[in-house]
Amino acid sequence: MTPNSYSILLLKINPSNIECLHPMLLAHQVTVVNDISQAESVLHKQSIDSVILDLSLRNIQDFEMISSIYSVLKNAAIIVISKNEDQAILQQIIQLGADEVLDINKTDAHHFQRILISTIERHKRAFNSEIEMKQDNKIFSQSKDNEKARWR
């Protein structure tokens, strides 16, 4: 992969949106799957930088899909493609674990690349910070336990 090339997993993408996304993703390694079990299978074979998910966001299964992907792919940025413009729904999507929500029909190739790169890099930074914080807490906890043991 080139320096700004990422591994992208397209999940449940509408065929017309695949045509729209294709020229925007030429610089990246792209894998297309239809369901979460196929996504998990891909994960066992390769690392994924981002999942792009195409949802209508009109039913509970779409929201459950976001939660499922987040629980399986914590280290991958989740970008949801949707034409839904309801702010409450968009906020809920982010709360469920999506990193970005966009309407692909309102995004040109240049802006899509900027969104993709910034979303992936921001997610990586947050994910790595979370890991470091957990490691620091573990070290602090072990240090505290050692201190208690010394005073017994």
N, C-alpha and C positions, 0 to 999 in steps of 0.2 A: 504494500500500500504506500502511496505517496504521503508526504507530511500532513496534508489536510484531507486525507482519505480515511473514512471510517467504515466500520462494519455495521450495516443497517439491516434490521429485520422488519419487513413489512408484514403486518398482521391484519387479516380481514379487510384488505384493501379492495374497494370497488374497482372493477376493471377500467372504468373511465378515468378514475383517479390514478391508476397505475400508468396509464398513457400520459397523463399530465405530469406525474412524478418522474417518469423515466429520464427525460433530458436533464432534470435537476439532480439526479443521482448518479450520473455517468461516472463521476470521479470516485465513487464509493463502491465497496463490496456489498452487494444487496442480495438478501435471501427473502423469498416470499413464502409465507405459510398462511394457512387458513384458520388454525385454531391454536389454543394455548398448549395442547399436548404436542403439536408439531414444533411450537416455539421451544418448549422444554427439551425436545430431542435435539434441536439445533444447538442449544446451549451446552449440551454435553460434548459437542464436537468443536465449537468455536466460541470465542468471546464476542459479545455484542456491545457496541457503543451506544446504540439507540434503537428503540422500537418505535415505529410509526404505525399508529393504529387509526383505522378509519371507522368512525362511529356516528350514527345518527343522533345518539343521546336522547332517544325518545322512550327507551324502556329500561327497566331495572337491570337486564342482562348486560347492557352496555356499561353501566356503572360498576357492576360486579367484575366485568372483564378488566377494567382499569385496576381494581384492587388485586385481582389475581395476578396480573402482569407485574405489578409493583412488588408483590410478595415473592415472586419467582426471580425477577430481574432487578434487584435493588441497585446493582452497579451500572445499569443502563438507563440513559435518559429516555423518558417516555414523551413522545409527541403525539397528540391526538389531533386528527383532522376531522373537522366537523363544520357544518354550515349553521349550526345552532348558535344564535347570538344572545341567548338569555344569560345575563350576567350572573344570576344566582347559580345556574347550571354550570357555567364556566368556572366559577369559584369552587363549586363542589368537586369538579374534575381535578382541579389542582390539589384540593385537600385530600383526595383519594390517592394521589401519588403522581399525577401527570406533571411534567415539567413545563410543557408548553401546549397551547391549544391554538390552532390556526385554521383558517378557511383557505384551502389550497387554491381555490378559484380567485382569490383576492390577493395572492402572493406571487410576485414574479420570481424568476430563477435566482436573480442576484440576492433579493431579500430572503428567499428560502435558504440559500447557502449560509448567509449571515446568521439566521435564526438557528439553523441546524448546528453550526459550529459553536455558537455561543451557548446554546442549550446543552450540548454534550460536554463542553469544557466546564461550564458552571456546575453541572451535575457531578462530573469527576472530582472537582475541587471539594464540593460538599460531601461527597461520599468518602473521599480520603480524609477529610477533616473529622468526620464522624468516627472513622476507624482509629485515627490517632487519639481522639478523645477517649474512646473506649480503652485503648492501650494505656493511656496515661492514668485513667481511673483504676485500671487493674493494677498497675505498678504502685499507685498511691495506696490502694487497699492492701496489697501485699506488704508494703512498707509499714503501714499501720499495724497489721497483724504481727509483723516481726517485732515492732516496738512493744506491743502488748506482751508478747512471749518473753521478751527480755526482762520485763518487770515482774514476772511471776515467780 
